[in-house]
């Protein structure tokens, strides 16, 4: 499945790496693209949207509903 998340609070390369790492903790095979300018995170994964969003939130970022 391909999911797009609107993530608030990402401002730099460290934020990008943190989000990618959080998603890959849930699914090591996930394909993750982060666009800092728009705040969009696109994930291709077999895991649930809720599990991926929860991982991003656990890193301290806000995921818009």
Secondary structure, 3 states (H helix, E strand, C coil): CEEEEEEECCCCHHHHHHHHHHHHHHCCCCEEEEECCCCEEEEECCCCHHHHHHHHHHCCCEECC
